[in-house]
């Protein structure tokens, strides 16, 4: 489903997703339980939040 009007995220949503991304990057090699919990949470998000998460994850994983 394509959203023709992108939804603007609130600062609180951006901060929460940024924290999840950071936790996911930090846990990638040593905490499967945390990674799985974050992945489950992301899977349950609305599409525009998922897209932002994946955008930020890609950004941070390229820096790691």
Buried (B, 14 or more C-beta within 10 A) or exposed (E): EEEEEEEEBEEEBBEBBBEBBEBBBBBEEEBEEBBEBBEEEBEEBEEBBBBBBEEBBEEBEEEE
